[in-house]
Amino acid sequence: MVRINKQWYQRRVRGISECDVDININNTVGIKNSFLLKSISLVDERIAPLIITIKAWAKAQDINSAFQGTLSSYLLVSMVMYFLQTGLSPPLLPPLRQYVDTLQSVNVNTQLQSLQPAKFIKFQVRNKEQLGEVLVKFFQFWARKLRQNKIFSVYTAQEQIRTYNKPFLDTSAYVLCVEEPFLKDNIARAVRGEQFKTVKQKFQQACDKIKDIATFEELFEE
């Protein structure tokens, strides 16, 4: 069992200077997506610290940069969501189809303000695992999945065999396919071949290391 240090987590959350921000200009899909991600973070108290922890781990491993051909922050969040949908029993998140379809018809200027993130996703959480257990299973889950040639969808909470015949989502140019729920394109399109090998190695190393570490901080060491 890996215990997450509360003070470490609070330093990450409260260290405002370490936070990245996005500026949105006339991108209604981005606004709806931000609302959806906020709603997801409120489904269960374990979700937000899990995402922050995994992003911090990826940054420490130097695999959190779409510009450098590794994992963007949005891709990491999507990987967490897919794991919470399909990698736990019972799951921590439902398929997003119903909620994405609802938001697609919402006017961001006149209707979105009336929706409450805390009440938007109606899902009864039955999973009682500790945050440390969920973290361990996340690394184990993706260490396996990254070796499989699949399309992973948070929209349907399902995976498909790749056919390489879907423009913008599944072509031979992409080494990893994670479907964006609103636009249905590939969130992982920036991930490149050599860097993808590094990503897979880092996930496997985390699986190997997590069995033996005594403190949570050791997971972040090279």
C-alpha positions in Angstrom: 0.0 0.0 0.0 1.3 3.5 -0.9 0.3 6.2 1.5 -0.1 9.7 -0.1 1.5 12.4 2.0 -1.2 15.0 2.8 1.3 17.9 3.2 2.9 17.1 -0.2 -0.5 17.1 -1.9 -1.4 20.4 -0.2 1.8 22.0 -1.4 1.0 21.0 -4.9 -2.5 22.3 -4.8 -1.7 25.5 -3.0 1.5 26.3 -4.9 -0.3 28.7 -7.3 2.9 29.6 -9.1 3.3 26.0 -10.3 -0.2 26.0 -12.0 -0.6 26.2 -15.7 -3.7 28.1 -17.1 -5.4 28.0 -20.5 -6.9 31.2 -22.1 -10.0 30.5 -24.1 -11.1 32.8 -26.9 -14.3 31.9 -28.7 -13.8 28.2 -28.2 -17.2 26.9 -27.0 -16.1 23.3 -27.0 -13.2 24.2 -24.7 -15.7 25.9 -22.3 -18.0 22.9 -22.3 -15.1 20.5 -21.8 -13.8 22.6 -18.8 -17.3 22.4 -17.3 -17.3 18.6 -17.8 -13.9 18.1 -16.2 -14.9 20.2 -13.3 -18.1 18.1 -12.9 -16.0 14.9 -13.1 -13.6 16.1 -10.3 -16.6 16.5 -8.0 -18.1 13.0 -8.5 -15.8 11.6 -5.8 -13.2 13.2 -3.4 -10.5 10.8 -4.7 -10.6 12.0 -8.3 -9.0 15.5 -8.0 -6.0 14.4 -5.9 -5.5 11.3 -8.1 -5.3 13.5 -11.2 -2.9 16.0 -9.5 -0.7 13.2 -8.3 -0.4 11.5 -11.7 0.3 14.8 -13.5 3.0 15.6 -11.0 4.5 12.1 -11.5 4.4 12.5 -15.3 6.1 15.9 -15.0 8.8 14.5 -12.7 9.4 11.7 -15.3 9.6 14.3 -18.1 6.7 12.7 -20.0 4.2 15.5 -19.7 4.7 17.6 -22.8 2.8 17.3 -26.1 5.4 19.7 -27.6 8.1 17.1 -26.9 6.0 14.2 -28.2 4.9 12.7 -24.8 1.6 13.1 -22.9 -0.3 16.4 -22.7 -2.1 17.2 -19.5 -5.5 16.7 -21.1 -4.4 13.3 -22.4 -3.3 12.3 -18.9 -6.6 13.4 -17.4 -8.4 11.4 -20.1 -6.3 8.4 -19.3 -7.3 8.8 -15.6 -11.0 9.0 -16.7 -10.8 5.9 -18.8 -9.2 4.0 -16.0 -11.8 5.1 -13.5 -14.5 4.0 -16.0 -13.0 0.6 -16.9 -10.1 -0.3 -14.6 -11.9 -0.5 -11.3 -14.7 -2.7 -10.1 -17.1 -1.1 -9.3 -16.1 1.9 -11.4 -15.6 5.5 -10.2 -17.0 7.1 -13.3 -19.7 6.3 -15.8 -19.4 6.5 -19.6 -19.5 10.2 -20.6 -21.9 9.9 -23.6 -25.0 11.1 -21.8 -23.2 14.2 -20.4 -21.3 15.1 -23.5 -24.5 14.9 -25.6 -26.3 17.1 -23.1 -23.5 19.7 -23.2 -23.4 19.6 -27.0 -26.9 21.2 -27.1 -26.2 23.8 -24.4 -25.6 27.4 -25.3 -22.5 28.5 -23.3 -23.7 32.2 -23.2 -27.3 31.6 -21.9 -27.6 28.1 -20.5 -24.3 26.8 -19.2 -24.4 29.2 -16.2 -27.6 27.5 -14.9 -25.9 24.1 -14.7 -24.2 23.1 -11.4 -21.0 21.0 -11.8 -21.6 19.2 -8.5 -25.0 18.0 -9.6 -24.4 17.5 -13.4 -23.1 13.9 -13.3 -25.6 11.7 -11.6 -23.6 8.6 -10.6 -23.8 6.5 -7.4 -20.2 5.7 -6.4 -19.9 2.2 -4.8 -16.2 1.9 -5.0 -14.6 2.1 -1.5 -10.9 1.6 -2.3 -8.4 3.9 -0.8 -6.7 6.5 -2.9 -3.3 4.7 -2.7 -4.9 1.5 -4.0 -6.5 3.3 -6.9 -3.1 4.9 -7.7 -1.4 1.6 -7.8 -4.1 0.1 -10.1 -3.8 3.1 -12.4 -0.1 2.3 -13.2 -0.8 -1.4 -13.5 -3.8 -0.7 -15.8 -1.9 1.6 -18.2 1.3 -0.5 -18.2 -0.9 -3.2 -19.8 -3.0 -1.0 -22.0 -0.1 0.9 -23.5 1.1 -2.4 -25.0 -2.3 -2.9 -26.7 -3.1 -1.5 -30.2 -6.6 -0.1 -29.3 -8.7 3.0 -29.4 -9.7 4.1 -25.9 -12.9 6.1 -25.6 -14.1 7.9 -22.5 -17.3 8.8 -24.4 -18.4 5.1 -24.5 -16.0 3.7 -21.8 -15.0 1.1 -24.3 -12.0 0.2 -26.5 -11.9 -0.8 -30.1 -9.3 -2.6 -32.2 -7.5 -0.1 -34.5 -8.4 -0.3 -38.2 -6.3 2.7 -39.3 -9.2 4.1 -41.5 -10.7 6.9 -39.3 -9.3 10.3 -40.3 -8.3 12.5 -37.3 -8.7 9.6 -34.9 -7.1 6.3 -36.1 -4.4 6.5 -38.8 -1.0 4.8 -39.1 0.6 8.1 -38.1 -0.6 7.7 -34.5 1.1 5.4 -32.0 -1.6 5.9 -29.4 -5.3 6.6 -29.8 -7.5 8.2 -27.1 -10.8 9.6 -28.4 -11.7 13.1 -27.5 -15.4 13.0 -26.4 -16.6 16.2 -28.0 -14.7 16.3 -31.3 -14.1 12.6 -31.7 -10.5 13.1 -32.8 -7.3 11.7 -31.2 -6.1 13.4 -28.0 -2.9 11.5 -28.3 -2.0 12.6 -31.8 1.1 14.5 -30.6 2.7 11.4 -29.1 5.6 10.2 -31.2 7.3 6.8 -31.6 10.5 7.1 -29.7 8.9 9.1 -26.9 6.1 6.6 -26.7 8.6 3.9 -25.9 9.8 6.1 -23.0 6.3 6.6 -21.8 5.7 2.8 -21.7 8.9 2.3 -19.9 8.0 4.9 -17.3 4.7 3.3 -16.6 6.3 -0.1 -16.2 9.0 1.3 -14.0 6.3 2.8 -11.8 4.6 -0.6 -11.5 7.9 -2.2 -10.6 8.9 0.5 -8.1 5.6 0.8 -6.4 5.8 -2.7 -5.0 8.9 -1.9 -3.0 8.8 1.8 -2.0 8.2 2.9 1.6 7.2 6.5 0.9 5.1 8.1 -1.7 7.9 10.6 -2.7 10.1 7.7 -3.9 7.7 7.2 -6.8 8.9 10.5 -8.2 12.6 9.7 -8.2 14.4 8.8 -11.5 
